[in-house]
Amino acid sequence: MDMTRMPVPYFCIDRDYYILTASSQAEAMFAGNGSLLDLIDEGSVDKATTYISPSHANVMVELIMKTRTTPLALVDVYQSWDEEGTGHIVCICQSRQFQIVTDQLHRLHEDLKEPARNRPAEMARTAGGPVMMRIRELSAALTTIRELVDLLYPSLLEMNQTVYADIIKEQIDRALRDAAAGYPQTGKR
């Protein structure tokens, strides 16, 4: 069977994660064809190298991967290995809800950066200006979301399902850092 015609994102890899072949679906979804590790978000690489191996054959692994359409996609990675040490990997993207939350956080992040790109620093930093008010509102909303995620974290940890929370917290922290860097007086008072 010609594996490049598989109707799902499929990779054939060696023990060192080098991609030997990929289905057309995999090539359409993921950019790059050198190493499987190049397609995985840096925060998930250690998990991938630990759990994608012949010793974990037939174990599904949740990883954050970089796709052509989104920088962060939660993917279920299914694996099997043959006796020669060749891995057969199928990648299935998870729920659309996760992607919606990630997209919303990315838009909030961009909203916080937007005034810095389009306005002179002096205008944006004037206290009471509409830009500052919007930044304060966005920062407050992000801080509230971060606190709610922190409340859920212990329960998620017990279920070994912290991937979502970690991604959300990372995106929120990045947006808050960008807001603070562009507008220092929006920090804690």
C-alpha positions, 0 to 999 in steps of 0.5 A: 500500500502506498502510504502517501495516499492515506486519508489521514495525516500519517508519518513514517519515522525512524527511531531518531524521529526523521520523517521517512515518508508522509501522507499527502494529508500530513504534508498539507497540514504540517510544514516541513519534512525533516524531523517530526520534532520540528513539527512539535511545539517546543513545550511538547518536545520533551513529552514527544521524545519520552512517549513516542518510541517503540517502548510506548507502541500503541500509546496515544500521546497528546502534543501541541504541534505547529500546523500550516494554519495555526501556530498551536494545535492540540493533536492526538498522536497515535503510534505503532512500531515495527520490528525494525524500529520504524514508527507509524504515526497518525496525527488527529487534531483535537476539538475545535473548541480548543482552537477557538479559545487559542484564537481568542487569546491570540486576538487579545494578544494582538489587541494589546500590541496594536496601539503600540504599532499604530500610535506614538508612544506619547499619545498612547501613554497619556493617562485616561486616553481611550487607548489606555482604558482599552489596555486596562480593560484587556489586561484586567480580563486576561488577569481574571482568566488567568486566575480562573485557569489557576483555580482549575489547574489542580483538578486538571493536574490530577487528571493529567490534563494540564496541556490546555491550561498551560497553553492558555496561561502561556498565551495570557502571560505573553499578552500581559507582558506585551501590554506591560512592555508597551505601557509600563504604567498599566502594571499593578498599582 
